[in-house]
Amino acid sequence: MITIRRMAGAIALGATVLAAGFAAWRWGRTDPATDHSGHDMATMQAGGLAADPVVTLAAADQRLIGVTFAPADTVSLARQIRLVGIVGYDESRLSTVTTRVEGFVERLGVDFTGRSVQAGEVLLELYAPEVVAAQEELILAQRLLRELDSASAEARLNAAAMVDAAQRRLAAWAVPADVIAAVASGGQVRRTFPLRSTATGFAVEKSVTAGQRIMPGDPLYRLADLRIVWIEGDVYERDLADIRLGAPVVARFTALPGVARRGTVAYLYPSVSAATRTARVRVSLPNTDLTLKPGMYATLELARFARAALTIPRSAALVTGARTLVFLKRPDGRFEPREVTLGGSDDTRYEVIAGLALGDTVVASGTFLLDAESNLGTMLGGMGGMPGMDMTPAGTAHPARDSHPTTPRR
């Protein structure tokens, strides 16, 4: 026995099949007045595919999809440019420690990387045969000068010149002045002499070990003064016009929650990366407490220059890539797609360079749905010339079909 539910399902299925068959017959008819060898794309474009149709939407439908409006108004645009940076060394406060004479490292005073160093601190003790020989020459010249106390003036001048030459040779090899004075006054040769730091900072690189032979110019240490640090980050090409040297910057750090440091824009690099379309900006920050460490991540907030401009809400602009559209509310209540040129922006509004005038009213929300309605109207209008696509409203006489009746297919 067939149940009522199965009978209803069978009836619905049969109706669907009949409807599909009728539709196939209806759209497959060949009308002499509308017979085309192919689709006329020019006619389709003329019908609307190449233009943006004006959209008509009832008030109830506007409320249904949440359409709201906003005027194009003059507003002062001022937003912060945010970028991520990394703390680094101030390159002007980096120094390399080297020696001017060949020798051997007898003892290290700074014996590991990262150690803090004060100006004047002994970095290492160096044995240099040439320095030892120069000390002996100085002692001999001093002794000769004393022995020629009663000699002629010319002889004393020659002896004094030898003393001066020996001292200048030792000073040229960076032997400390107090060591030279001690050798000259005491008459004792020092086997080693100290190599002292000329700067305060941290030994960020160490390239020497005890007992090592070193040559003139060999880099032994690299010292960094961290009382001022640099933070470098990448700024997008579109924001470059708003970057000013000396502009104030607020820096915040992942490793220091709640801490904000203030600095200035110190330098804007002269080139833009072809891969990322960004340029590098450098910010200089004081770091007297040495809390900031190279390698830390930082978020930089740069105050952008404020200027008055004609603006619209960001939600009003439909950016497609090829162009940017807004929907202008016309006096008759309909919506006209209008192509606009946008400029700068802040977090909520776009600057309008061309396409709108002060006081124009645009759709502020629901723009995407209106665009979909506009595209649908364009497509249906363009399909009106295709075979079988009769877009004539119901009840309207179709001249071609009335003058050329067709015989239904059997």
C-alpha positions as CSV (number, residue, x, y, z in Angstrom):
1,M,0.0,0.0,0.0
2,I,1.4,3.4,-1.0
3,T,1.6,5.9,1.8
4,I,0.5,9.5,1.5
5,R,4.1,10.7,1.9
6,R,5.3,8.5,-0.9
7,M,2.5,9.7,-3.2
8,A,3.4,13.3,-2.5
9,G,7.0,12.7,-3.3
10,A,6.2,11.0,-6.5
11,I,3.9,13.9,-7.5
12,A,6.6,16.5,-6.7
13,L,9.2,14.5,-8.7
14,G,6.9,14.3,-11.7
15,A,6.2,18.0,-11.6
16,T,9.9,18.8,-11.5
17,V,10.6,16.6,-14.6
18,L,7.7,18.2,-16.5
19,A,8.9,21.7,-15.6
20,A,12.4,20.9,-16.7
21,G,11.2,19.5,-20.0
22,F,9.0,22.5,-20.7
23,A,11.9,24.9,-20.0
24,A,14.1,23.0,-22.3
25,W,11.5,23.1,-25.1
26,R,10.8,26.8,-24.4
27,W,14.4,28.0,-24.5
28,G,15.3,25.7,-27.4
29,R,12.8,27.3,-29.8
30,T,14.2,29.0,-32.8
31,D,12.5,32.3,-33.6
32,P,13.3,33.7,-37.0
33,A,13.3,37.2,-35.6
34,T,15.8,36.3,-32.9
35,D,17.9,33.7,-34.7
36,H,21.7,34.4,-34.3
37,S,24.6,32.6,-35.6
38,G,26.4,33.5,-32.3
39,H,26.2,35.7,-29.3
40,D,26.8,39.4,-30.3
41,M,29.2,40.5,-27.5
42,A,29.0,44.1,-28.7
43,T,25.3,44.0,-28.2
44,M,25.7,42.5,-24.8
45,Q,28.1,45.3,-23.8
46,A,25.8,47.9,-25.2
47,G,23.0,46.3,-23.1
48,G,24.9,47.1,-19.9
49,L,27.9,44.8,-19.3
50,A,30.4,47.7,-19.9
51,A,28.6,50.2,-17.7
52,D,27.6,50.4,-14.1
53,P,23.8,50.6,-13.9
54,V,22.0,52.9,-11.4
55,V,20.6,50.8,-8.6
56,T,17.0,51.2,-7.3
57,L,16.3,49.7,-3.9
58,A,13.2,50.1,-1.9
59,A,13.4,51.5,1.6
60,A,12.4,48.2,3.2
61,D,15.2,46.4,1.3
62,Q,17.7,49.1,2.3
63,R,16.8,48.4,6.0
64,L,16.9,44.7,5.4
65,I,20.5,44.7,4.2
66,G,21.6,47.5,6.5
67,V,22.3,50.4,4.2
68,T,23.5,53.5,5.9
69,F,24.7,56.9,4.5
70,A,27.4,59.4,5.3
71,P,28.4,62.7,3.7
72,A,31.7,63.4,2.0
73,D,33.1,65.8,4.6
74,T,36.3,67.8,5.3
75,V,38.2,66.1,8.2
76,S,41.7,66.4,9.5
77,L,43.5,63.2,8.8
78,A,46.1,62.2,11.4
79,R,47.0,58.7,12.2
80,Q,50.0,57.0,13.7
81,I,52.2,55.0,11.5
82,R,53.0,51.7,13.3
83,L,55.9,49.5,12.3
84,V,57.9,46.7,13.9
85,G,61.6,47.3,14.5
86,I,64.6,45.6,16.1
87,V,67.0,47.2,18.6
88,G,70.5,47.4,17.4
89,Y,73.8,49.1,18.1
90,D,74.5,52.7,17.5
91,E,77.1,52.3,14.7
92,S,78.7,55.6,15.6
93,R,79.5,54.1,19.1
94,L,81.2,51.0,18.0
95,S,85.0,50.7,18.2
96,T,87.5,48.0,17.3
97,V,90.5,47.3,19.5
98,T,93.7,46.4,17.6
99,T,97.4,46.7,18.1
100,R,100.1,48.6,16.1
101,V,103.0,46.2,16.8
102,E,103.6,42.5,16.5
103,G,103.6,40.6,19.7
104,F,102.3,37.8,21.9
105,V,99.4,37.9,24.4
106,E,100.7,37.2,27.9
107,R,97.4,37.7,29.8
108,L,93.8,38.6,29.1
109,G,92.1,41.2,31.2
110,V,88.8,40.9,29.3
111,D,88.4,37.2,28.8
112,F,84.8,36.6,27.6
113,T,82.4,38.1,25.1
114,G,79.7,40.4,26.6
115,R,81.8,41.6,29.5
116,S,81.4,45.3,30.4
117,V,84.5,47.4,29.8
118,Q,85.4,50.8,31.2
119,A,87.5,53.4,29.5
120,G,91.2,52.9,30.6
121,E,90.7,49.3,31.7
122,V,93.4,46.8,30.7
123,L,92.2,44.5,28.0
124,L,95.4,42.4,27.7
125,E,99.1,42.4,28.5
126,L,101.3,42.2,25.3
127,Y,104.9,41.1,24.9
128,A,106.4,42.8,21.9
129,P,110.2,42.4,21.1
130,E,110.3,45.7,19.3
131,V,108.8,47.5,22.2
132,V,111.4,45.9,24.5
133,A,114.2,47.1,22.1
134,A,112.8,50.6,22.0
135,Q,112.8,50.7,25.8
136,E,116.4,49.8,25.9
137,E,117.2,52.5,23.4
138,L,115.4,55.0,25.6
139,I,117.3,53.9,28.7
140,L,120.7,54.2,26.9
141,A,119.8,57.7,25.5
142,Q,118.8,58.8,29.0
143,R,122.1,57.6,30.4
144,L,124.0,59.3,27.6
145,L,122.2,62.6,28.2
146,R,123.2,62.5,31.9
147,E,126.8,61.7,31.1
148,L,127.0,64.6,28.7
149,D,126.0,67.1,31.4
150,S,129.2,69.0,31.0
151,A,129.7,68.4,27.3
152,S,129.0,70.8,24.5
153,A,125.6,72.1,23.7
154,E,125.5,70.3,20.4
155,A,126.3,66.9,22.0
156,R,123.5,67.4,24.6
157,L,121.1,68.3,21.8
158,N,121.9,65.1,19.9
159,A,121.4,63.0,23.1
160,A,118.1,64.7,23.9
161,A,117.0,64.0,20.3
162,M,117.7,60.3,20.8
163,V,115.6,60.3,24.0
164,D,112.8,62.0,22.2
165,A,112.9,59.6,19.2
166,A,112.7,56.6,21.5
167,Q,109.8,58.0,23.4
168,R,107.9,58.9,20.2
169,R,108.5,55.4,18.8
170,L,107.0,53.8,22.0
171,A,104.0,56.2,21.8
172,A,103.4,55.3,18.2
173,W,103.0,51.7,19.2
174,A,100.3,52.7,21.7
175,V,102.5,52.1,24.8
176,P,100.8,54.1,27.6
177,A,102.4,57.4,28.5
178,D,102.7,56.4,32.2
179,V,104.7,53.3,31.1
180,I,107.0,55.3,29.0
181,A,107.6,57.8,31.8
182,A,108.3,55.0,34.3
183,V,110.9,53.4,32.0
184,A,112.6,56.7,31.4
185,S,112.8,57.6,35.0
186,G,113.5,54.2,36.5
187,G,115.8,52.8,33.9
188,Q,114.1,49.4,34.0
189,V,112.8,47.6,30.9
190,R,109.3,46.2,31.1
191,R,108.8,42.9,29.4
192,T,105.1,43.5,28.7
193,F,103.0,46.6,28.4
194,P,99.2,46.9,28.8
195,L,96.7,47.5,26.0
196,R,93.9,49.6,27.4
197,S,90.4,50.4,26.3
198,T,89.7,53.8,25.0
199,A,85.9,53.5,25.3
200,T,83.2,52.4,27.7
201,G,80.9,49.7,26.6
202,F,80.5,45.9,26.1
203,A,82.8,43.5,24.4
204,V,80.4,42.3,21.8
205,E,83.1,40.5,19.9
206,K,86.4,38.8,21.2
207,S,88.9,37.5,18.7
208,V,92.0,36.9,20.9
209,T,93.1,34.2,23.4
210,A,96.0,34.0,25.8
211,G,99.4,33.1,24.2
212,Q,98.2,34.1,20.8
213,R,100.5,35.8,18.3
214,I,99.0,39.0,17.0
215,M,100.0,41.2,14.1
216,P,99.5,44.9,13.6
217,G,95.9,45.7,12.6
218,D,94.4,42.4,13.8
219,P,91.0,43.0,15.4
220,L,91.1,41.9,19.0
221,Y,87.9,43.2,20.5
222,R,84.8,45.0,19.3
223,L,83.3,47.3,21.9
224,A,79.7,48.8,21.8
225,D,78.5,51.7,23.8
226,L,74.8,50.9,24.6
227,R,73.9,54.2,26.3
228,I,72.3,55.1,23.0
229,V,70.7,52.4,20.7
230,W,69.2,52.4,17.2
231,I,65.9,50.8,16.3
232,E,65.4,50.1,12.6
233,G,62.1,49.2,11.0
234,D,60.5,49.0,7.5
235,V,58.0,51.6,6.5
236,Y,55.6,51.1,3.5
237,E,56.2,53.2,0.4
238,R,52.8,54.9,0.7
239,D,53.8,56.4,4.1
240,L,57.2,57.7,3.1
241,A,55.8,61.2,2.4
242,D,54.8,61.5,6.0
243,I,58.1,60.6,7.6
244,R,60.1,63.6,8.8
245,L,63.6,63.6,10.3
246,G,63.5,64.6,13.9
247,A,59.8,63.6,14.3
248,P,58.9,62.2,17.7
249,V,58.6,58.4,18.0
250,V,57.1,56.3,20.8
251,A,58.7,52.8,21.1
252,R,57.2,49.9,23.0
253,F,58.8,46.5,23.7
254,T,57.7,43.0,23.9
255,A,60.2,42.3,26.7
256,L,59.1,45.3,28.7
257,P,55.3,45.4,29.0
258,G,54.0,48.8,29.8
259,V,57.3,50.5,29.1
260,A,57.3,53.3,26.5
261,R,60.5,55.1,25.4
262,R,60.5,58.3,23.4
263,G,63.0,59.0,20.6
264,T,63.3,60.7,17.3
265,V,63.5,59.7,13.6
266,A,67.3,59.9,13.0
267,Y,67.6,58.7,9.4
268,L,65.5,57.6,6.4
269,Y,67.4,55.3,4.1
270,P,67.6,56.4,0.5
271,S,66.3,53.3,-1.3
272,V,63.1,51.2,-1.4
273,S,63.2,47.4,-1.4
274,A,61.9,46.1,-4.8
275,A,60.7,43.0,-3.1
276,T,58.7,44.4,-0.2
277,R,58.1,48.0,-1.4
278,T,59.4,49.3,2.0
279,A,62.1,51.7,3.0
280,R,64.1,51.4,6.2
281,V,63.8,54.1,8.9
282,R,66.1,54.5,11.9
283,V,65.1,55.8,15.3
284,S,67.6,56.8,18.0
285,L,66.8,56.1,21.6
286,P,68.6,56.9,24.9
287,N,69.4,53.9,27.0
288,T,71.2,55.2,30.0
289,D,69.9,52.4,32.2
290,L,71.0,49.7,29.7
291,T,67.6,48.1,29.8
292,L,67.3,47.9,26.0
293,K,69.3,45.1,24.5
294,P,70.3,44.6,20.8
295,G,68.0,42.1,19.2
296,M,64.8,43.1,21.1
297,Y,61.6,43.5,19.2
298,A,60.0,46.9,19.3
299,T,56.8,48.5,18.0
300,L,57.3,52.1,16.8
301,E,54.5,54.6,16.6
302,L,55.3,57.6,14.4
303,A,52.9,60.6,14.6
304,R,51.7,61.3,11.1
305,F,51.4,64.9,9.8
306,A,47.8,66.0,10.1
307,R,46.1,67.8,7.2
308,A,42.5,68.7,6.3
309,A,41.1,66.7,3.4
310,L,37.8,65.7,1.8
311,T,37.1,62.2,3.3
312,I,34.6,59.4,3.3
313,P,34.3,56.4,5.7
314,R,36.6,53.5,4.9
315,S,33.5,51.2,4.7
316,A,32.1,53.3,1.8
317,A,34.9,52.5,-0.6
318,L,34.8,49.3,-2.6
319,V,38.4,48.6,-3.7
320,T,38.5,46.1,-6.5
321,G,42.1,46.4,-7.5
322,A,41.4,47.8,-11.0
323,R,39.4,50.7,-9.6
324,T,37.7,52.0,-6.5
325,L,33.9,52.6,-6.4
326,V,31.5,54.3,-4.1
327,F,27.7,54.4,-4.4
328,L,26.4,58.0,-4.6
329,K,22.9,58.7,-3.4
330,R,21.1,60.7,-6.1
331,P,18.3,63.2,-5.4
332,D,15.8,60.8,-6.9
333,G,16.8,58.2,-4.2
334,R,18.6,55.8,-6.5
335,F,22.3,54.8,-6.1
336,E,24.9,55.6,-8.8
337,P,28.2,53.8,-8.8
338,R,30.9,56.4,-8.9
339,E,34.6,55.8,-9.5
340,V,36.8,57.7,-7.1
341,T,40.5,58.3,-6.5
342,L,41.7,57.8,-3.0
343,G,44.6,59.4,-1.2
344,G,45.8,58.9,2.4
345,S,43.8,57.4,5.2
346,D,43.6,57.0,8.9
347,D,42.0,54.2,10.9
348,T,38.4,55.1,9.9
349,R,38.4,57.4,6.8
350,Y,39.8,57.7,3.3
351,E,40.9,60.9,1.6
352,V,39.1,61.5,-1.7
353,I,41.3,63.2,-4.3
354,A,38.8,63.0,-7.2
355,G,35.3,61.7,-7.9
356,L,33.2,63.4,-5.2
357,A,32.4,66.9,-4.0
358,L,31.9,68.3,-0.5
359,G,28.4,67.4,0.7
360,D,27.8,64.4,-1.6
361,T,26.1,61.5,0.2
362,V,27.5,58.0,-0.2
363,V,26.5,54.6,1.0
364,A,28.5,54.0,4.2
365,S,27.5,50.4,4.8
366,G,26.0,47.7,2.6
367,T,28.2,48.8,-0.3
368,F,29.2,45.2,-1.2
369,L,25.5,44.1,-1.5
370,L,24.7,47.1,-3.7
371,D,27.6,46.3,-5.9
372,A,26.3,42.7,-6.3
373,E,22.9,44.2,-7.2
374,S,24.5,46.5,-9.7
375,N,26.5,43.6,-11.3
376,L,23.3,41.5,-11.5
377,G,21.5,44.2,-13.3
378,T,24.3,44.6,-15.7
379,M,24.5,40.9,-16.5
380,L,20.7,40.5,-17.0
381,G,20.7,43.6,-19.2
382,G,23.5,42.3,-21.3
383,M,21.8,38.9,-21.7
384,G,18.7,40.4,-23.2
385,G,20.0,40.0,-26.8
386,M,20.9,36.4,-26.4
387,P,18.8,33.7,-28.1
388,G,15.9,32.7,-25.9
389,M,16.6,35.3,-23.2
390,D,13.4,37.3,-23.5
391,M,13.7,40.2,-21.0
392,T,10.3,41.8,-22.0
393,P,8.0,42.2,-19.0
394,A,5.0,40.0,-18.9
395,G,2.0,41.3,-20.8
396,T,4.0,43.3,-23.3
397,A,3.6,42.5,-27.0
398,H,6.7,41.1,-28.6
399,P,6.8,42.5,-32.2
400,A,9.0,39.8,-33.6
401,R,7.0,36.9,-32.3
402,D,3.6,38.5,-33.2
403,S,4.6,39.0,-36.8
404,H,6.2,35.6,-37.2
405,P,4.2,33.0,-35.3
406,T,5.8,29.7,-34.9
407,T,4.4,26.3,-34.8
408,P,5.0,24.4,-31.6
409,R,7.2,21.4,-31.9
410,R,5.5,18.1,-31.8
